[in-house]
Amino acid sequence: MKTYNIEIQKVKSMSNGHGLINVRIDAIVAPQSRAQDHDDAGEPHTVLSLTEANARVMMLLLKAQIAEFDKRKARSRF
């Protein structure tokens, strides 16, 4: 399994369709070195890094997209 370090620079837009949330971002993607490739459990992992401001933007946009999904659900399902 290939692992990467992903650093989000900017969240450009978000949309949803067919049950997926699509996010357009500017990001730096670099392969992770073998020395950092495994955590304590020995499992490979990919790291996603973003600033607090970008994390807040992502959280607000995700909340808006999820609210849009919930509006389309049939009321009888609750």
C-alpha positions as CSV (number, residue, x, y, z in Angstrom):
1,M,0.0,0.0,0.0
2,K,1.4,3.4,-0.9
3,T,1.2,6.1,1.7
4,Y,1.3,9.8,1.3
5,N,1.5,13.1,3.2
6,I,-1.3,15.4,2.0
7,E,-1.3,19.0,3.0
8,I,-4.4,21.0,2.1
9,Q,-3.6,24.5,1.1
10,K,-7.1,25.8,0.1
11,V,-10.6,24.4,-0.1
12,K,-12.0,25.7,-3.4
13,S,-15.5,24.2,-3.5
14,M,-17.7,21.4,-2.5
15,S,-20.6,19.6,-4.2
16,N,-22.6,16.4,-3.8
17,G,-24.1,13.9,-6.1
18,H,-24.8,10.2,-6.2
19,G,-24.2,9.9,-2.5
20,L,-20.7,11.4,-2.6
21,I,-19.3,14.7,-1.4
22,N,-16.8,16.1,-3.9
23,V,-14.2,18.6,-2.7
24,R,-12.0,20.7,-4.9
25,I,-8.8,21.6,-3.1
26,D,-5.3,22.9,-3.6
27,A,-3.0,20.4,-1.9
28,I,0.6,19.3,-1.7
29,V,0.8,15.5,-2.1
30,A,4.1,13.8,-1.4
31,P,5.0,10.1,-0.9
32,Q,5.7,9.3,2.7
33,S,9.3,8.1,3.4
34,R,9.7,4.5,4.5
35,A,10.9,5.5,8.0
36,Q,7.5,7.3,8.6
37,D,5.5,4.8,6.7
38,H,4.3,2.8,9.8
39,D,2.8,3.8,13.1
40,D,3.2,1.9,16.4
41,A,0.9,-0.9,15.3
42,G,2.9,-1.4,12.2
43,E,0.1,-0.4,9.8
44,P,0.8,1.9,6.9
45,H,-1.2,5.2,6.9
46,T,-1.7,8.3,4.9
47,V,-1.6,11.7,6.8
48,L,-3.9,14.6,5.9
49,S,-2.7,17.9,7.3
50,L,-4.6,21.2,7.2
51,T,-4.6,24.5,9.0
52,E,-7.2,25.3,11.7
53,A,-8.8,27.8,9.3
54,N,-9.0,25.2,6.5
55,A,-10.4,22.7,9.0
56,R,-13.1,25.1,10.0
57,V,-14.0,25.8,6.4
58,M,-14.1,22.1,5.7
59,M,-16.3,21.5,8.7
60,L,-18.8,24.3,7.8
61,L,-19.0,23.1,4.2
62,L,-19.5,19.5,5.2
63,K,-22.3,20.5,7.6
64,A,-24.0,22.4,4.8
65,Q,-23.7,19.4,2.4
66,I,-25.0,17.0,5.0
67,A,-28.0,19.3,5.8
68,E,-28.8,19.3,2.1
69,F,-28.7,15.5,2.1
70,D,-31.0,15.4,5.1
71,K,-33.5,17.8,3.4
72,R,-34.0,15.2,0.6
73,K,-34.7,12.3,2.9
74,A,-38.3,11.2,3.2
75,R,-39.9,12.4,6.5
76,S,-41.3,8.9,7.2
77,R,-37.7,7.6,7.7
78,F,-37.3,9.4,11.0
